[in-house]
Amino acid sequence: MNVGAMNQEEKIKYLTTKSVPGLVCQMAIPTIISMLVTSFYNMADTYFVGMIDTNATAAVGVVFSVMALIQACGFFFGHGSGNYISRKLGAGEYEEANSMAANGFFCAFFTGIIVAILGLVFLEPLSILLGATSDFLESTKQYLGIILIGSPFMMSQFVLNNQLRFQGSASFAMIGIVTGAVINIVLDPILMFGLHMGVAGAAAATVISQIISFFILWFMSRKGGNIKVHLKNFHPTFYFFREIFRGGFPSLCRQGLGSLATLCMNRSAGLFAGDYTVQAIAAMSVVTRISMFASSALIGFGQGFQPVCGINYGAKKYDRVKEAYWFCVKVAFIALLIISALGLIFAKPLVTLFRKDDLDVIHIGTSALRFQCFVFPLNAWTVLCTMYLQSIGKAMKASIVSASRQGLFFLPLIWILPFFFGLTGVEITQMIADICSFVLSVPLGISVLKEMKKMEQM
């Protein structure tokens, strides 16, 4: 059944009455496909860039933190507005949902313009800050400069994607994301090798595809019973900013700290790799992309859970919220257990796929990937706990859990562990951070589930 084509009243009735496991799967399939395809084209970038040389791979690796920051801002406005929209739709307050959609979108677009201007003005110092050395500074500046030009469209398309998703129109969101990803993959070899643009071609392919994705999502948001974004509904009041902050700050923590963590990891790898600085940065860049691909299925599954959670919470159907949460945790844990086993077995061939001519990159990357695979199943609880807390408006607890993995634990550990274990310390940091964040998230998640049980009995 095409939920996106329903009017708002039909959509809310469907999302609050259909069997929970089937509903979550229906919502999750398009988001899983979207996340996997998006991750795949990120890996395709790394693969094609790896065909140039190790310096180009390192350049893309250091710029990745800026791309993650752009995504973080997009998710901040997209999740912040989307969570609010889903709760208001569940409560039947459609005018409030319409106003929030416009505020989330236009705030993101204007923020993207500011990021582009500041980034281009300070292009070289920013490239150095990200970890670029003299060996690949020019490649970094080429790639980063083009990415920054597209940041307003990249940021606001994340908002459109998430707003569609939180309304239950995940299939519409999928069309925009997947189309852009496929175009990116097609353009990469054409621009990089056919037109001899090199690393600049990879950046241009990304920006062009993201702009096309933006316009497709804009068109999809105007179909069926979806909320249509209008400038006349843009009212940048303190109330809407506060609600965006409450709903989006956990995502900003997760994605923004992920960007900062990548930056610190690159600098730490450079400091403790000795004569293998470029190889270490390139290796960790490859591992980051592979790990993101594996995580994307989990995040996509969680994104299918969020509209079910938010709309049913708004409708005060707490038993359905709890049922959806436990269903997702169980399914995600089993899936991640299988993915981790495959990652441990095939770690070396996976890394070799991206840099088959550099044995140092392969050696460093294989070790780092295997360390991460050991604890990867724990993310089933940590990630879904964050999304659950975020969707029901528990901003503080959601932010703590979201910030823990890449912020509270990863950032101090990435500087402490290498002092004792050298480059191995860099490789094991994410594994230790994942264990710590899991331990922290369990009592926070359980406490809110107990609160909801009391609310259910009232």
N, C-alpha and C positions, 0 to 999 in steps of 0.2 A: 504494500500500500504506500502511495506517495504522500507522506505527511506534509511535505512542503507545499503541495497544491491545495491543502485544506484551508478553510478560513480559520481565524484564531479560535473561535468557540469549538469547532470540530477538533482542532489540533489538541486543545487542552483536555477535552473529554477523552480523546484517544490515549494521550500520554498518562492519564490518571486512572485508567481502567484496564488497559491491556496487560496481560500476564508479564510480570517483571523480567524474568530471564529472556523471554523472546523480544521484549521491547528494548532491553539493553543491547542485545545482539543486533537488532535492526538498526539502532542508532549508531552502534560501534563499527559496523562493517564499512560504511563510507569514510568514517574518520580514520580507521586503521589504514585503509587504502590510501587516503590523503597523506597521512604521516609517512607511510612506507615509501610512497612515490617521491615525496619531498626529500626524505633522507637519501633515497636512491640517487636523485639528481645531485645532491651534495657530494655523494660518493663518486658520481660520474665526473664532477668537476675535478675532484682529487685525482681520479684515475687519468683523465686526459692531461691535466697539468703535470702529473708524474711522468708523462711521456716526454716532457720538455727536459727537465733536469731536477736535481734535488733542491737547488735554490728556489725554483718556482714553487715546488711543493711547500717549502718553508714559508714563502711569501703568503700563499693562500692560508697556511696554518695560522700565521699571526693576525691576518685580517679577519679570520673567522670570529675572533672575539668581538670585533665591531659589528659584524653581521648578527652575532648573538645578541648584542646590545640593542640593535634596531628591532630584532624580533622580540626582545624583552619589553620594549616600549609598546610595540604593537599588541603583545599579549596583555600588558598592563591595562591599556584602554579597552581591548577586546574582551578580556575576561572580566574586567571591572564593570563594564556596561552590560556584558552578556549575562553575568550572574544576576544582576539586578533585573534585567529584562525577563529572565525565566521565572523569577519569583513573582514579579508583578503580573505576568501573564497567567500564572497559576492562581493568583488572587483575583483575576479579572480586571485589573487596573491598566487598561490598554493605553490611555493617554500618557501615563507616566512612562510606560515602556517606549512609546514613540519618541518622547523627548530625550530619554537616555540614549537611544540609538543615534540620534543626531549629535549629541554631546560627545559620545565616545568616538565617533568617526572623525569629526572635524578637529577635535583636540589632537588626535593622532596625526592627521595630515599636516597641521601647523607645526607640531613638534618635529615631524620629519623634515620640514623645510629648515628649521633652526639647526638641526643636526647636520644637514647637508652643508649649510653655509659655514658653520664653525669648523667642521671637519676639513673642508676644502681650503679655508684660510690657513689652518695650522696642519697642513697635510704632512710635511716632512717631520716636524717634531712629534706628531701623533704616531707616525710610522715607527719612529725610533722608540717611543714609549711602549709600543706594542711588542717590542722585542726584535725588530729588524736590525740586522747587522749590516756592515758595509757590503758584505757579499751579496745580499739580496734586497738592499734598500730600494733601488730603482724599480725592481719588480713589485715590491710591496706598494710603492707610491702609485704605480700604474693601476694595479688591481683595486686598491683602496679608493682612489679618486673616482673611478667609474661607479663603484658600489655606492658611494656617498650621493652621487647625482640621483640615483634611483630611490633613495631612502624615504621620501614622502609617500611614494606609491607602495613601497615594500611594507612600510609601517601600517598604513591605512588598509591595505588588503588583508592583513592579519585581523584587523578589527571586523571587517565585513565577514570574513570567514567564521570568526567566533560568534558573531551576532546571529548569523544564520544557524550555526550549530546549536546555540542555546535556545533557539526557537523550535528546535526539532527538525530543521531542514538540512540535515547533515548531507543528504545526497546532492543538494544544490551546491553546498560548499565544496563538496568533493569535485564536482565538475570544474570549478574554477581553479582549484589547486592542482589537480592532475593535469589539466590542459597546459597550464604554465610549466609544470615540471617536464612534460614530454617535449615541449618546445625548447626548453633549456638544453635537454639532452641532445636534441637534433642540432641546435645551433653551436654547441661546444666545438665539435670537430670542424664544422664549416668555418667559423670565425677564427679559431686558433690555428688551424693548419691550412685550410683552403684559402683563406685571406691573409694568412701569415701574420696574424695579430698577436700570437703567443698568449701570455698570461692576461693581457688586456682583452683578448677575445673571450676568455672564460668569464671575466667580469661583465663584459657587454652582453653575453648570452644570458647571464643571471638577471641583469637589470631589464632587458627586453622582455624576458619571459614573465618577470614579476609584474611589469606594467600591463601586459596582456591579461594576466591572471586577475589583476585589479579590476579591469573593465568587465571581464566576464562575471566576477563576483558582484559588481555593481548592478549588472543586468539581472542576475539571479535574485538579488535582494528585492527586486521590483516585481517578481512573479508570485502568483498565488496569494496566499494570505500572509506573506512575510511583511515585516515592518519596512516601510520605504523611508530612506534617509532623506530629509528635506532641510535646507538651510533655515527655513522659517521656524523649525523646531529646536534650533541651536540656542540654548539658554545657559551660558556658562556661569551658573550660580554656585555658591559654596556647597549647597545641598548635593548637587550632582557630582561635584568634585570629590566630596567626602565619600559618596557611595561608590564612585569609581575607585577611589583609593582603597576602600574596605575590600572590595571584590577583586581588585587587580594587584594589590601590593604583594600578595603571596607569589603571583606569577612574576612580578618584577624581581622579587628576591630570587626566585628559582632561576630565571633566565639571566637577569643582570649579574648575579653573583657567579653564574656559570661563565659569563663573559669575562669577568674579573679573574675567575679561577683559571681560565684558559690562558689569559695574559700572564698570570703569575707562574703557571706551569711552564710556559715557553721560556720565561726569563730564568726560572730555576733550572730547567733542563740545560739552558745555555751556560749557566754558571758552573754546574757540576759535571758537565760532559767533557771538559777539557778540550782536546783536539777534535772532538766529535760534536761540536755545538750544532752545526747545521743538520747533521744526521739525527741528533736527538730531537730537535724541534720538528723535523720532518716526520720522524717516527711517531711522536706523540700526536701530531696532527692527523696521521692516518688512523691511529687508535681511537682518537676522539670521534672521527667520522664513522668508524665501524661501530663503536659503542652507541652512538646516536641512532644508527640504523636499527640496532637491536632494541633500544629504548623506545623508538618511535611506535612500535606495535603496542607497547604498554600504554604510552601516552594516548594513542588513538583509541584504545579500549576505554581508558579513563574518560576521554572526551565524549564517548558515547554514553557513559554513566552520568555525566554532569547535567544535561538537560532533564533526564529522568529524575535525578536527585533534586534539582532546583525547583522544577515545576511542581512535583509532588510535595516538597517541603512547603512551598507557597500555598498549596491546597490543603495543608495540614494532614497529609496522609503519611504519617511518620513510619508506619509499619512497612510501607512500600519503599521508603528511603533506606531503611535498615536492610531489607531483603536484597535490594539492588547492590548495596555496599558489600555485603558478605559474599554474594554471588560473584562479584567482580574480583574480590581478593583471592578467592579460591581458584578461579579460572586463570587469573594472571600468574599466580605462584606456580601452578603446574606448567604453564607455557614457558615461563622464564627458566624453570628447571631444565627443560628440554633445550632451550636456546643456549644456556650456559654450558651444558654438556657438549653441544656441537662446537661452541666457541673454544673450549679447552682442547678439543681434538684437532680442530682445523685452524688454530690461531696462526701458525706459520704460513700456510697457503693463503690465508686471507690478507695478511700483511704483504706477502710477496706479490700479490696481485697488483698492488699500487706502486711498489718500488723494487722490481725484480732484479735491477742491476746494482743495488747498493746493499751489500751484506750487513753493514753496520745498522742501517735503518731496519732491516728485517729482524736482526737479533734484538735490538732494543724494543721494537714494536711488539714482537711476539711475547716477550716477558711481560710487558705492561698489560697486554690484552688478556693474558691468562690470569694475572692477578685479579683483574676486574671481574672475570667470569666466575671466580670462586664465590663471590658474595652477591652476584647479580639478582638471584631470586628474592633477596630481601627487599628489593625495590618495589615488589608487588604491594607490600603494605605501605611503605613510605610514600610512594607517588600517589596511590589511591587515597590514602589518608589526607594528604594535602588537598586533593581535588574535592573530597567529601566535605572537609571543614570549610573550604573556600565557597562551595556551592550553597551551603546553608548559612553563610554570613558570619562564621566564626573567624574573623579576620586575624586576630592576634595569634591564636593557636595555629591557624593555617600558615601564617607568616613565619612562625618559629620553626615548624616542620619543614617548610619550603626552603628557609635560609640555612637549615642545618647541614645539608649534604655538601653544598659548594661554598658555604660561607662560614658558619660557626666552626666546622671541623676541617674542611679542605684547606682553607686559606692559611691558618696557622701551621697545619701539618706539612704543607708543601714547602715551607721554609725550615721547619724543624727536622723532619726525617732525613732530608738529604745531607745535613751536617753529620749525621751518624752513619748513614748507609750509602752516601754518594748518589749516583744516578739510580741505583735500585730504590732509594728513598723516594725519588720522583715517581717511579713505576708503581709503588705500593700505596701511594697516598690516597688515591680514589677508593681503593679497597677498604682501608682503615676508616675513611670518612663515611662510607656506606654502612659499615657496621655500627658506628657511633650514632648516625642519624636514625637508624632502625630502632636502636635502644631508646632513643629520645622520643620517637614518634608513637611507640606502643601505648604508654600510659596516657598521652594526650588524646589519642584516638578513642581509647576505651572509655575515658571519662565523658566524652561527648556522646558516645553511644548510650551510656547509662543515663545521661540527662534526657536524651530523646525517649528512652523507655518510660521515664517518669512523665514526660509531656504526653505520651501516648495514653497513659492511664488517667489523665486529668479530664 
